[in-house]
């Protein structure tokens, strides 16, 4: 049985991170997952990511127990299920953080920061908690759906970043230190480049890490960007995976097809889907999702422009032409035979199968596509039996096409 040995180290790191949020040693800033974590860390905040908690609610299949509580408070059951699950979890004071990490509940924020480069839901979600905890909230609202990110857009985001400084100074009790900011950006850049190399090990034909593994091992790059801990972890993980590639050791030797996953994970069905693909000889080797935390434009010598550009250039914030170019490049790099689009019912912004992209991208690349319906947390939108049938049929067709080809 294939095992990534670094997994135990990763679990310990994540446990230490969550428990640190309640020690009281540092003030706590809440932040969106692709938000200005580096700037917040430069002020000495411990940074907490509610989206990470939403994923935990999905993975532990507790989201559906708490979503109705948010719906009773006026939040539609058709908006982001991270949002409704997280708010419902807070209202019912039920969270996996208690069972898995011994925490009391949601860590109390001293400041909340959001970036709508992913969606507008994060703004409404975070304002709910700013009111609940009566704490300051700051936000960045960059231009959306950009084919090209020009200096004009970068300047706009930099200006909004800098507006955060007086509030951060007041809450943290510290003056802004640009050298500290540069150092945090450097650590973040080094960790994110290591994470990129980790993902690229699966360009090997006997891939050492799957998309499903990646959703677990991405934990530190999400919650510990800008720390030595994250850099050290990905240094260790990369060494293990590169050694596996060197020795031709992978998670699915002799895979018959190589698959790209587009969109959000279905957190409550990761194991089922992983087993489904491997049992059908299909290696899911790459995704848009895991690549969302590759910020290769970070530059500690130009921290403002580089972080603003990196956070604005993310895949979810781009126009269709830019997205199709990125996907086409990934198909070639990872030797992709087929792509699965997850049409997530409550994550409209991260679902790219609604307006004909699968058909247009196939015309350009020749890579066949399958759309499956589901959700990141709310499994009421996912039909397991129907999805299994669709996926198995698709994989059979890919194999037939390869034989005929």
Protein Blocks (a to p, Z undefined) as FASTA:
>chain_A
ZZdfklmmmmmmmmmmmmmmmnomaccddddfklckllmmmnopacddfklmmmmmmmno
pmmmmmmmmmmnopafkbcfklmmmmmmmmnopafklmmnopabdcddfbdcddfklbmk
lmmmmmmmmmmnopacddddddehifbdcfklmmmmmmmmmmmmmmmmmmnopacdfklm
mmmmmmmmmmmmmmmmmmmmmmpfbdcbdfklmmmmmmmmmmmgoiaklmmmmmmmmmmm
mmmmmnopafbehiabdcddedjddfklmmmmmmmmmmnopacfbdfklmmmccfkbcfk
lmmlmmmmmmmmpmklpcfklmmmmmmmmmmmnopabdcddddfklmklccklnommmmm
mmmnopacddddddfklmmlpcfklmmmmmmmmmmmmmmmmmmZZ
